[in-house]
Amino acid sequence: MDGSRFKKLRFEISVILACLLTAAVFITICSKNSFLYPMNDWGDANCFFTVGKAISKGKLLYRDIFEQKGPLLYFLYALAYRISPESFFGAYIIELLSFSAFLYTANKCLRLYTDKKLLHIGLLPFLACAVSLSIAFYHGGSVEELSLFCLTYGMYLFLRMEKGLAVSKKMHIASGLAIGYVFWIKYTVLGLFAGGFVYIFYRLVKQKKYGDIGKICTLNFLGFAFVSMPVVAYFIAENGLEYLWQGYFYNNIFVYSDGKFILVKLGLTLVYTVVTLALNIPYSVFAVLGIAWVFYTKKQEARLLAFLAGFSAFFIYFGGVNYKYYGLPLCIFAIFGMYGVAEWLGKNGWLKAKVFGVLLALLPLVSYLLGSNTYLMKYEKSDMPQYKFAETINKVDDPTLFNYGFLDGGFYFAADIVPTNKYFCKLNFESDEKTAETVNSILQGKTDFVVCWDKPLETDFEEEIPYVCVDTAVHYFQGEDHTYYLYQRVNVKQ
């Protein structure tokens, strides 16, 4: 290896280490997956963990246990369970690596504009802080967060093409890998890739470079197929392709979507985008400034970035549904706003290395003081309803449990139970099968224990239920106190 290549490799390693360190600081402070927290009490995170554990125990996704996200997500959480069956440490490791990759690809984007380390490396902690303090970051470990590095890589690739820089075959294959990863986790996050390819292909058609289109499609497909083959092979081996189609595609397209007219959906897309930007000031200010900066400076990639942002929002919100964490993918555009502000400060002589360093040192403290999740650090495991109820549940040999009426509250996790119900908690859609299983499970006393929240179990049933309340607990979650109820079947022996 010659001197220049060694120097380049050493530099890349230093950037990777900087990304890992930065991610470690902010994920450890702000994500409930972190070891600083007693557990992650977010419903989605527990759904992911419960399904991942069930897969590890031999259950077939969508047939034996149901959740509507993509299979690759649950394979990742099966790995998280294997790493640490009794904690979210495995999920923390996956989130940490994912966020590090996001920062690294963000750094690659910044290096297209500057070779100053103070900017393309120094801005990464500011980006990490802005993202982790946003409402869309939520409790940590969302599907959107785990997809950020793929989206930022896609943006990097499209920027290179727009700037006329060389794009190798490996880069296109890597793009296909990123598309495959996102597709099999949550395909509505693929808007950035759709917008980028529409824009690039339009340019190539105008230039009559049809061969380039074929090359790009072929190489991206190779990457996509590499990710897809193991996923499809899993369902083929388990005779489960019909369950994959029904659970991941049909339900999300035709059941989960609200069915509004297209013009209404377009209007809602705009409204939801504005609301998301208004609620996520830590990154949205820089995202808006970033788009404005590229237009103001008349950079050739201005229209491309507008396409990427527009298609991203369209895909995210076109289903007519909005949750706080849905808008997190829009944070990647904050990169350009932060760089634009830093460049302007530098030109005016206000960007001093010492001041920059002091601000960097303060960011972890800011994250701790302003983080929406850090309140949970003061809790011990023994303070959590999940662990309190687990003590009672585990007095029974080989206990069974049903999480009724709300998203997985972490009670399966704390008691180390694999659900016996296919629809193991409340999900974001309804079906006759789901309703029938839920009602029958309660009325027929199919599980030893049932946990519910905010109202007693019997208030939902006119018939007498074969359960008696044996414990209650109050816990602060998402801005309010919730009362949890633990019910035990009347004939269960301890």
C-alpha positions in Angstrom: 0.0 0.0 0.0 1.5 3.3 -1.1 1.7 6.4 1.2 -1.3 8.2 -0.2 -3.6 5.2 0.0 -2.5 4.5 3.6 -3.2 8.2 4.5 -6.6 8.0 3.0 -7.4 4.8 4.8 -6.2 6.3 8.1 -8.4 9.3 7.5 -11.5 7.2 6.8 -10.9 5.2 10.0 -10.6 8.4 12.0 -14.0 9.6 10.5 -15.6 6.2 11.3 -14.3 6.4 14.9 -15.6 10.0 15.2 -19.0 8.8 14.0 -19.1 5.9 16.4 -18.1 8.1 19.4 -20.6 10.7 18.5 -23.4 8.2 18.0 -22.5 6.5 21.3 -22.8 9.8 23.2 -26.2 10.8 21.9 -27.8 7.4 21.6 -26.7 6.5 25.1 -28.2 9.7 26.5 -31.4 10.1 24.4 -32.5 6.6 23.4 -34.5 4.4 25.8 -32.7 1.4 24.4 -29.6 2.6 26.2 -28.3 0.8 29.3 -28.8 4.1 31.3 -32.6 3.3 31.2 -34.4 0.5 33.1 -36.0 -0.6 29.8 -37.6 0.9 26.7 -41.3 1.2 27.6 -42.3 2.4 24.1 -45.0 0.2 22.5 -43.4 -0.1 19.1 -40.0 -1.0 20.5 -41.6 -3.8 22.5 -43.6 -5.0 19.6 -40.3 -5.3 17.6 -38.6 -7.1 20.5 -41.5 -9.5 21.2 -41.8 -10.5 17.5 -38.0 -10.9 17.2 -38.0 -13.2 20.2 -41.0 -15.2 18.9 -39.1 -15.7 15.6 -36.1 -16.9 17.5 -38.3 -19.4 19.3 -39.6 -20.8 16.0 -42.8 -18.9 15.3 -43.5 -17.9 11.7 -43.9 -14.1 11.2 -47.4 -13.0 10.0 -48.9 -16.6 10.5 -48.1 -17.3 14.2 -47.4 -13.8 15.4 -48.5 -10.6 13.6 -47.1 -7.1 13.3 -47.3 -5.1 10.1 -43.8 -3.8 9.6 -41.3 -5.5 7.3 -39.7 -8.9 8.0 -36.1 -7.6 8.0 -36.9 -5.4 11.0 -37.9 -8.4 13.0 -34.9 -10.4 11.9 -32.8 -7.5 13.3 -34.7 -7.7 16.6 -34.3 -11.5 16.6 -30.6 -10.7 16.5 -31.1 -8.1 19.3 -32.8 -10.8 21.4 -29.9 -13.2 20.7 -27.4 -10.6 21.9 -29.2 -9.8 25.1 -32.4 -11.8 25.9 -33.2 -9.9 29.1 -32.5 -6.3 28.1 -32.6 -3.9 25.2 -28.8 -3.9 25.0 -28.9 -5.8 21.7 -31.3 -3.2 20.3 -29.0 -0.5 21.6 -26.0 -2.0 19.7 -28.0 -2.2 16.4 -29.3 1.4 16.9 -25.8 2.6 17.7 -24.3 1.1 14.6 -27.2 2.4 12.5 -26.8 5.9 13.8 -23.1 5.8 13.3 -23.6 4.8 9.7 -26.1 7.7 9.3 -23.4 10.1 10.6 -20.8 8.6 8.3 -23.0 9.0 5.2 -23.9 12.5 6.3 -20.1 13.2 6.5 -19.8 11.8 2.9 -22.4 14.3 1.8 -20.6 17.2 3.6 -17.3 16.3 1.9 -18.9 17.0 -1.4 -18.9 20.6 -0.3 -15.9 21.1 1.9 -12.6 19.4 2.8 -12.4 21.3 6.2 -12.4 18.8 9.0 -13.8 21.5 11.3 -17.0 21.4 9.2 -17.5 17.9 7.8 -16.5 16.2 11.0 -17.2 19.0 13.5 -20.8 19.4 12.4 -21.7 15.8 13.0 -22.3 16.2 16.8 -24.6 19.1 16.1 -26.5 17.0 13.6 -26.7 14.1 16.1 -27.9 16.4 18.8 -30.5 18.0 16.6 -31.9 14.7 15.5 -31.9 13.1 19.0 -33.6 16.1 20.5 -36.4 16.2 17.9 -39.9 14.9 18.7 -39.6 12.6 15.7 -36.7 10.8 17.4 -39.4 9.7 19.9 -38.3 7.0 22.3 -35.4 5.8 20.2 -35.0 2.9 17.8 -37.8 3.6 15.4 -37.9 2.1 11.9 -37.4 5.5 10.5 -34.2 6.0 12.6 -32.9 2.6 11.6 -33.4 3.7 7.9 -31.6 7.0 8.1 -28.2 5.8 7.0 -29.7 4.2 3.8 -31.5 7.4 2.9 -28.4 9.6 3.5 -26.4 7.2 1.3 -29.0 7.5 -1.4 -28.8 11.3 -1.2 -25.0 11.1 -1.4 -25.2 9.0 -4.5 -27.7 11.2 -6.3 -25.7 14.3 -5.4 -22.6 12.7 -6.9 -24.5 11.9 -10.1 -25.9 15.4 -10.3 -22.5 17.0 -9.8 -21.1 14.8 -12.6 -18.7 13.0 -10.2 -17.7 9.4 -10.8 -20.1 6.7 -9.5 -18.6 3.3 -9.4 -20.5 0.0 -9.9 -19.9 -0.8 -6.2 -21.7 2.4 -5.3 -24.7 1.5 -7.4 -24.8 -2.0 -5.9 -24.6 -0.4 -2.5 -27.6 1.7 -3.4 -29.5 -1.4 -4.3 -28.5 -2.9 -0.9 -29.9 0.2 0.8 -33.1 0.1 -1.2 -33.5 -3.6 -0.3 -32.9 -2.9 3.4 -35.5 -0.1 3.6 -38.0 -2.0 1.4 -38.0 -5.0 3.7 -38.3 -2.8 6.8 -40.8 -0.2 5.8 -41.2 0.6 2.1 -43.1 3.9 2.6 -39.7 5.3 3.6 -38.4 4.8 0.1 -39.6 8.1 -1.2 -36.2 9.6 -1.4 -35.0 6.9 -3.8 -38.1 7.2 -5.9 -37.6 10.9 -6.2 -33.9 10.6 -6.9 -34.3 8.0 -9.7 -37.2 10.0 -11.3 -35.0 13.1 -11.4 -31.9 11.3 -12.6 -33.6 9.2 -15.2 -35.4 12.2 -16.6 -32.1 13.9 -17.1 -30.6 10.8 -18.7 -33.6 10.4 -21.1 -33.2 14.1 -22.2 -29.5 13.3 -22.8 -30.5 10.0 -24.6 -28.2 8.1 -22.3 -30.5 5.0 -22.3 -27.5 2.7 -21.6 -26.8 4.5 -18.4 -30.3 3.9 -17.2 -30.0 0.2 -17.9 -26.7 0.0 -16.1 -28.1 1.9 -13.1 -31.2 -0.3 -12.9 -29.2 -3.6 -13.3 -26.6 -2.8 -10.6 -29.3 -1.5 -8.2 -31.3 -4.6 -8.8 -28.3 -6.8 -8.0 -28.0 -5.1 -4.6 -31.7 -5.3 -4.0 -31.8 -9.0 -4.9 -28.9 -9.7 -2.5 -31.0 -8.4 0.4 -34.3 -9.8 -0.8 -33.2 -13.4 -1.5 -32.7 -14.4 2.2 -36.0 -12.8 3.2 -38.0 -14.5 0.5 -36.1 -17.8 1.1 -37.2 -17.7 4.8 -40.9 -17.6 3.8 -40.5 -20.2 1.0 -38.8 -22.6 3.4 -41.6 -22.1 5.9 -44.4 -22.2 3.3 -45.3 -18.7 4.3 -45.3 -16.6 1.1 -49.0 -16.0 1.3 -48.6 -14.7 4.9 -45.8 -12.4 3.8 -48.1 -11.0 1.0 -51.1 -10.6 3.3 -49.3 -9.3 6.3 -46.8 -6.9 4.9 -48.2 -5.8 1.5 -52.0 -6.3 1.3 -52.8 -5.1 4.8 -50.5 -2.0 4.6 -51.8 -1.0 1.2 -55.5 -1.7 1.4 -56.3 -2.0 5.1 -54.0 0.3 7.1 -54.4 3.1 4.6 -57.5 5.3 5.4 -59.0 5.2 1.8 -59.3 9.0 1.4 -59.4 10.5 -2.1 -56.1 11.3 -3.8 -56.6 15.1 -3.6 -57.4 14.9 0.1 -54.3 12.8 0.6 -52.1 15.3 -1.2 -53.5 18.0 0.9 -52.9 16.0 4.1 -49.3 15.3 2.9 -48.7 19.1 2.8 -50.4 19.6 6.1 -48.6 16.8 7.9 -45.3 18.0 6.4 -45.8 21.5 7.8 -46.9 20.1 11.2 -43.8 17.8 11.3 -41.5 20.7 10.6 -43.2 22.9 13.2 -42.9 20.2 15.8 -39.3 19.3 15.1 -37.6 22.6 15.4 -34.1 21.2 16.3 -33.7 19.8 12.8 -36.4 21.4 10.8 -34.9 24.9 11.0 -31.7 23.6 9.4 -33.6 21.4 6.9 -35.5 24.4 5.6 -32.4 26.6 5.7 -30.6 23.8 3.8 -33.0 23.7 0.9 -33.1 27.5 0.9 -29.3 27.7 0.9 -28.9 25.5 -2.2 -31.4 27.5 -4.1 -30.0 30.9 -2.9 -26.4 29.9 -3.9 -27.8 28.6 -7.2 -26.2 25.2 -6.8 -27.0 22.8 -9.6 -28.4 20.2 -7.2 -31.1 22.5 -5.9 -33.9 21.0 -8.0 -32.6 17.5 -7.1 -32.9 18.2 -3.3 -36.4 19.6 -3.8 -37.3 16.3 -5.6 -35.8 14.3 -2.8 -37.6 16.2 -0.1 -40.9 16.3 -1.9 -41.0 12.6 -2.7 -39.9 11.7 0.8 -42.8 13.6 2.3 -45.2 12.2 -0.3 -44.3 8.6 0.4 -44.4 9.1 4.2 -47.8 10.8 4.5 -49.7 9.6 1.4 -51.3 6.8 3.4 -53.2 9.5 5.3 -51.8 8.6 8.7 -49.3 10.6 10.8 -47.4 9.7 13.9 -44.8 11.8 15.6 -41.9 9.7 14.4 -43.0 9.5 10.8 -41.2 12.7 9.9 -37.7 11.7 11.1 -36.4 10.9 7.5 -36.8 14.6 6.7 -34.0 15.3 9.2 -31.3 14.3 6.7 -31.8 17.7 4.9 -30.6 19.5 8.0 -27.0 18.6 6.8 -27.1 21.4 4.2 -28.6 24.0 6.6 -25.9 23.4 9.2 -23.2 23.6 6.6 -24.7 26.8 5.1 -24.8 28.4 8.5 -21.3 27.3 9.4 -20.0 28.6 6.0 -21.6 32.0 6.5 -20.2 32.3 10.0 -16.8 31.4 8.7 -16.9 34.0 6.0 -17.9 36.7 8.5 -15.1 35.6 10.9 -17.4 34.4 13.6 -16.6 30.7 13.4 -13.7 30.3 15.8 -12.2 26.8 16.6 -12.2 27.5 20.4 -15.8 28.6 20.4 -16.8 25.7 18.2 -15.0 23.3 20.7 -16.8 24.8 23.7 -20.2 24.4 21.9 -19.3 20.8 21.1 -18.5 20.0 24.7 -21.8 21.4 25.8 -23.9 19.3 23.5 -24.1 16.2 25.6 -25.3 18.3 28.6 -27.9 20.0 26.4 -29.1 16.6 25.2 -29.5 15.4 28.8 -31.3 18.5 30.0 -33.6 18.9 27.0 -34.1 15.2 26.0 -37.7 14.0 26.1 -36.7 10.6 27.4 -34.1 11.3 30.1 -36.8 11.5 32.9 -36.9 7.7 32.8 -33.2 7.5 33.9 -34.3 8.1 37.5 -36.4 5.0 37.5 -35.1 1.6 38.7 -36.4 -1.7 37.2 -38.3 -2.2 40.4 -40.2 1.0 39.8 -41.5 -0.1 36.4 -45.0 -1.7 36.2 -43.6 -4.3 33.8 -41.2 -5.7 36.3 -43.7 -5.4 39.2 -46.2 -7.5 37.3 -43.5 -9.9 36.1 -42.9 -10.9 39.8 -46.5 -12.1 40.1 -46.7 -13.6 36.6 -43.6 -15.7 37.1 -44.9 -17.3 40.2 -46.9 -19.5 37.8 -45.1 -22.3 36.0 -44.8 -21.6 32.3 -47.2 -18.7 32.4 -49.1 -17.2 29.4 -50.0 -13.6 29.0 -52.2 -11.4 26.7 -51.5 -7.6 26.3 -55.1 -6.4 25.8 -56.2 -3.0 24.4 -52.9 -1.2 23.8 -49.6 -1.6 22.1 -47.1 -4.0 23.6 -46.3 -2.4 26.9 -43.2 -4.4 27.6 -44.9 -7.0 29.9 -43.9 -9.9 27.6 -40.4 -8.5 27.7 -40.2 -8.2 31.5 -41.7 -11.6 32.2 -39.8 -13.3 29.4 -42.9 -14.6 27.7 -43.5 -15.5 24.0 -47.2 -14.7 23.2 -49.6 -17.5 22.4 -51.9 -15.1 20.7 -51.2 -14.3 17.0 -52.5 -10.7 17.6 -50.6 -10.3 20.8 -51.6 -6.6 21.4 -53.6 -3.8 19.9 -52.3 -2.9 16.4 -53.0 -0.1 14.0 -55.7 -1.9 12.0 -58.8 -4.0 12.7 -60.0 -7.2 11.1 -62.7 -9.8 11.8 -60.0 -12.4 12.6 -58.2 -10.1 15.0 -61.4 -9.1 16.8 -62.6 -12.7 17.1 -59.3 -13.9 18.5 -59.1 -11.0 21.0 -62.7 -11.5 22.3 -62.4 -15.3 22.5 -59.1 -15.1 24.3 -60.6 -13.1 27.1 -64.0 -14.8 27.3 -62.6 -18.3 27.2 -59.7 -17.5 29.5 -57.0 -18.7 27.1 -54.1 -17.1 28.9 -53.1 -17.2 32.5 -52.8 -13.4 32.8 -54.1 -10.4 31.0 -52.7 -6.9 31.3 -54.6 -3.7 30.2 -54.4 0.0 30.9 -56.5 3.1 31.7 -59.7 1.1 32.4 -60.6 -2.2 34.0 -60.8 -5.2 31.7 -64.5 -6.0 32.6 -65.7 -2.6 31.3 -65.2 -3.9 27.7 -67.3 -7.0 28.1 -71.0 -7.5 28.9 -70.4 -11.2 29.7 -68.7 -12.3 32.8 -65.0 -12.8 32.3 -62.9 -15.6 34.0 -60.3 -13.1 35.3 -59.8 -11.2 38.6 -57.6 -8.1 39.0 -54.6 -9.0 41.2 -52.5 -5.9 40.9 -52.4 -2.3 39.6 -49.7 0.2 38.9 -49.4 3.8 37.8 -46.7 4.9 35.4 -45.8 8.1 33.6 -45.6 7.6 29.8 -45.8 10.0 26.9 -46.8 13.0 28.9 -49.4 11.5 31.2 -50.0 9.0 34.0 -51.4 5.6 32.9 -52.9 3.0 35.2 -52.0 -0.6 34.4 -54.1 -3.5 35.5 -53.0 -7.1 35.9 -55.6 -9.8 35.7 -55.2 -13.5 36.6 -57.4 -16.3 35.5 -59.6 -17.5 38.4 -58.4 -21.1 38.2 -54.7 -20.5 37.9 -52.6 -22.1 40.6 -49.4 -20.5 41.9 
